[in-house]
Amino acid sequence: MHTESPTLDRLRQRQSIKWRAYPADVIPAWIADMDFAVAPCIRSAMEAVIDRGDLGYPQSYAEAGLNEVFCARALRQYGWSIKPDQVEFFSDVVQTIHLALLTLCEPGDGVIIQTPIYPPFLSAVEETGRRQVHCPLTQTSAGYRMDLAAMAQAIDARTRILLLCHPHNPTGRAYTREELEGLAELVLRDDLRVISDEIHADLMLDPRPHIPFASLSTEIAARTLTLTSPSKPFNVAGLCLAAAVFGSPALARAFNHLPAHVRGGRSALGIAAARAAWTEGDDWLAEMLTQLRANRDRVASFVAAHWPRVRHTPPEATYLSWLDFRDLGLSEEPQRYFLKHAKVALSEGPAFGEEGRGFVRLNFATAPGILDEILGRMDQSLRKGT
Ligand SMILES: Cc1ncc(COP(=O)(O)O)c(C=O)c1O
C-alpha cells in the first residue's frame, strides 16, 4: 500500500529518471512521479498479464473494453457524460499535444499558453512551428488568476488554439466554474479550439470536484480536445497510455487524417493497468490523496514558519508546490542553489517560462519523513548561505 513509507534506500534502486538523473547523495523532488508503491489492483492486473505470458500485440483499445471503462469513470468521477466513440488512446499526453497542434491549426498560427507553464507546452508549440501567445497568469496574494482582459488583447486574427492546463502545472490552480465560464466566453467569441490537458484532474486536493472544460456546454465541447492519463494519479507514467476525448466529429475528422502509426503502439501492461485503475483504483486514490493533502499542508506550514519571505500558495490540485524565492536574493537561480548547497533536486522555475525566474517547483509526493529531510536540507542551506 502507498502508506507503507518508501525509504530512500529502496527508492534509489528505481531505474526511473527521477532517481537516476542525480548522484545518490541528492534527494530528487523534481519530475512529476510519486514515490509511493503502485496500487495493489494495478499490480495484480499486471501480474496477471505476465502470468499468462500475454505480452504479444494487444487487441485494440476498444476491443479491450477501455473506451467503455473510461466513459463510465468520467461519469462517476466528474458527472461528465461522453460516449465510447469519442475516446481514443495514445502513448502519452505530450505526444498527443504535438499531434493536436499539427492537425488542429496551421504553421504560424497562434497558440495561447498560460505561463508559468509545464515546459513541454512551450516546446510543443515551438517544435511544431506554431506561435506562442503568452497570456501569463497573474500572481495575487490569494494565488494565481487568469487575466482575461489581457488575454482578449493578446488574441490576434491568427490565434487559433487555447492550450489549457487544468488543473494547472506548476501553480496547482484548479479553476472554478466561474473562471472556466469566463474563459469559455472568450473561446467562443474568438472561435478558438481548445486542447485541454487535464492529466492532474484526479489529483484534486481541495474538497470540490474537477470540472472538465468540455463539460461546460455543448458548444464548448464541440471545440475541445480533452487529454488525460492514469499516469499522474496512479503513478504509472512508464506504462505509456493516454486518453483523448474528441468533443465533436468535426474535431476528430480534423485530427484523424494522421497516419495510424504516428499514434504510437499499444502497451499490454498499459492497457491492463489503465483498466484496473479506472475500475478498481478509486479507493486507493482516495487514500493516497489524504496523504498528499497532509504533505501539502506540511510544506505550507514549513514555509510559513521558516521562510516568511518565500511566497507560496498551497496548491488546490497536483502534488507540486510552486515556491517564489525572489525576495531572498539568492546568489543564483534557486534550483542550482539548492542542488549545490542542499543536495535537493527541484524543477527549475525558468523552464516554465520567464515568469518562473526565481521560482522552483517542489514535488511533495513522497513519504513525510523524506519530505521533512528535503525541507530541512533546504532550510539549512539557506541558514548557511544567506
Ligand atoms: C500538465 C502535464 N501534462 C502532461 C504531462 C506528461 O504526460 P505524459 O507523460 O502522458 O506525456 C505532465 C507530467 O507531469 C503534466 O504535468
The ligand as an SDF file (V2000), in Angstrom:
LIG
                    3D

 16 16  0  0  0  0  0  0  0  0999 V2000
    0.3020   19.0860  -17.3340 C   0  0  0  0  0  0  0  0  0  0  0  0
    1.0190   17.8370  -17.7490 C   0  0  0  0  0  0  0  0  0  0  0  0
    0.7610   17.2980  -18.9500 N   0  0  0  0  0  0  0  0  0  0  0  0
    1.3860   16.1750  -19.3630 C   0  0  0  0  0  0  0  0  0  0  0  0
    2.3010   15.5390  -18.5610 C   0  0  0  0  0  0  0  0  0  0  0  0
    3.0170   14.3250  -19.0740 C   0  0  0  0  0  0  0  0  0  0  0  0
    2.1180   13.4020  -19.5270 O   0  0  0  0  0  0  0  0  0  0  0  0
    2.6170   12.2120  -20.4480 P   0  0  0  0  0  0  0  0  0  0  0  0
    3.6890   11.5050  -19.6940 O   0  0  0  0  0  0  0  0  0  0  0  0
    1.3900   11.4000  -20.6580 O   0  0  0  0  0  0  0  0  0  0  0  0
    3.1230   12.8410  -21.6880 O   0  0  0  0  0  0  0  0  0  0  0  0
    2.5980   16.0620  -17.2970 C   0  0  0  0  0  0  0  0  0  0  0  0
    3.5990   15.4170  -16.4510 C   0  0  0  0  0  0  0  0  0  0  0  0
    3.9610   15.8820  -15.4170 O   0  0  0  0  0  0  0  0  0  0  0  0
    1.9310   17.2390  -16.8860 C   0  0  0  0  0  0  0  0  0  0  0  0
    2.1630   17.7840  -15.6840 O   0  0  0  0  0  0  0  0  0  0  0  0
  1  2  1  0
  2  3  1  0
  2 15  2  0
  3  4  2  0
  4  5  1  0
  5  6  1  0
  5 12  2  0
  6  7  1  0
  7  8  1  0
  8  9  2  0
  8 10  1  0
  8 11  1  0
 12 13  1  0
 12 15  1  0
 13 14  2  0
 15 16  1  0
M  END
$$$$
